[in-house]
Amino acid sequence: MKHEINIELDGQTYTWDGNRWFDSSFLVPPASILSKLNALIKDSLKENDAMISDEKELLARAHTARAAKQYDRAEQIVRRVLKNDPFNLSVISVLSAILREKGLPDKAIEETEPFKNSNHAALLTSRAAAFCDIERWEDAKKQIGRVLAMRSSEEAFLVVKRIKKNCPDIYEKHE
């Protein structure tokens, strides 16, 4: 159920097409304006999201909201899904990523702590990145090491690169 929302801001009309914002020239507005636009349609989107019960559609909306930097909306949607399926590690990994993007890495770690011994690569990668965010390099290294023991991924290698950049001796200490 997609519908366009038009908003006028500072003499310019912007359109939300259900996935992204664009202006009358079909250009994406500057990042500085996105938060203002998102705030203006927050209530409308919340009402629209409340009418959805299909888990797949909710998750698609959460991903869209996250990509549009509508982090509060994305978190609310993900938490709705988790009410029905509290042990869905894929959804918990999305929640962790959203919390990190909101600048809450400690909260991301706290929310994922009960699942720290899982074998879910995306969840463990997000936890490792959250440890990087708060400069807990040893914890990040341990967590990403578990991921790399299972499989390699671009995201995991980005975390390793971040660890090595910020704590260059960490991989040489234990070898």
N, C-alpha and C positions, 0 to 999 in steps of 0.2 A: 504494500500500500504506500506507494511513493507519491508525494505531492510536493510541488515547488513552493517555496516560501520566499517572498520578495520583501526586502527591507531597504528603506532609504536611510542612509547615514551620511552626514556631511555633504548633502547634495548629490550623492551618487547612489544608484540603485544596485543592490547586490542580491543574488539569487542563491538560495540553498536548494540543491536538486536532490537532496536525500543522501548524497555522498560527499559533496564538496561545495565550496563557495566559488562563485565567479561574478564578475561585474558585467556591465552591458556590452563590453568588448570581448566577453568570454575569457578574460584573464583572471587568474587567481589573485585575490587581493593580498596586499602585504600582510605579513605575520602580525604586525602591530594592530591591524584592524580585526583580525580573526577573533580575538578574544571578545571584542565589543560585539561583533555580529553573533557569536555563539551565545553570549549573555542575553541578547535580545530575543532569541528563539528558544531559549532553555525551557520555558514552561510549555510551549507548544510541542516540542519534541518529547518532553516527559509524558504528556497526555497521550501522544501518539504511541510511544513505546509501551505504555501501560495496557494498550489494547492488544498487544502481541503476547501470545502464550507459547508459540512454537520455539523450542530451545535453539534450533539451528538458525532461525531468523533472528532471535535475540543475540546470539553470538555474532552473526554477521553485522548486526547493528552496533554491537560493542566494538568490533574491529573498525567499522566506519567512523564511529565516534572518536576512537583513539587516533585514527589517522587524521581526523579533522581537529585534533587537539581539544576535543570535548571530553576531558579526562574525568570530570565528575559524572557526566552522563555514562561514559563507558564503565566506570566503576559500579554505578547503580545497576546497570544492566547485568553485568557479570555477577554481582551479588544476588540478583534475582535468580539467575541460573543455579548458583551454588546453594540456594535455599532448597531446591529440589534434588540436587545432586552434589552434596557437600564434599565428596571425595573424588571429584572429577579433576584429575591432575592437569589436564590440558587447560581447563578453565582457571584453575588456581595459578598456573603459569602466566596466563593472560592478566589475571588480577595483579600478580607480582610485577609484571612489566608496567602496568598502568600506575601502580603505586610509585614505582621508580620514576616514571615520567612526571608524576605530580611532585617529585622532590621528596618522597617519603621512603627512602631505602630501608630505614630501620623498621618501618611498618611492613614493608615487603618481606623482610627477613622474618619478622614475628608471625605474619600470616602463613608463611610457608614452613615454619619450623616443624610442625607435626609431620611434614612430608619430606624432611631432609634426607631420609634414608631410602627414598624411592629410587627407582631406576628410570625416571622420566627426564629425559635429556633437556627439554625446554625449560622445565621447572628448575632443574639444577643449574642450568646456564643463567637463568634469571637471578637465582640466589647468588651465584658467583659474581655477577655484575653488581648486585646490590652490595655485596661485601666490598667490591672495588669502590663503589660510591662513597662508602664510609671509611675507606682506606684500611680495611682489615685484609691485608694482602695474603697472609698465610691461610686464612679461612677461604678466601677466593681461590687460591691455588689448589687447596684440597678439594673444593667443590668442583672446579672445572676439570681437575684431574680425573674425577669419577666419570664425568661426562666423556672425556676423551678416551677413557678405558672402554666405554661402550660403543662410541662412534664419534667420528669427527664431523664438525659442522663449521660453517663460516662464522656463526655467532660465537661458538666456543673459541675459535682461533682469535677472534677479536678481543675476547676477554683475556686470553693468554697474552696477546700483544699489549693490552692495557696494563696488565700486571708487570710485565717485563719493562715497560716504559717507565712506570712509576716506582718500581722496586727491582731494579736490574739485577741485584745479587740473589734474589729469592730462588731462582732455579739452580744456582751454583752452590748454594749452602748445603744441600742435601745430596749432592752427587758424589 
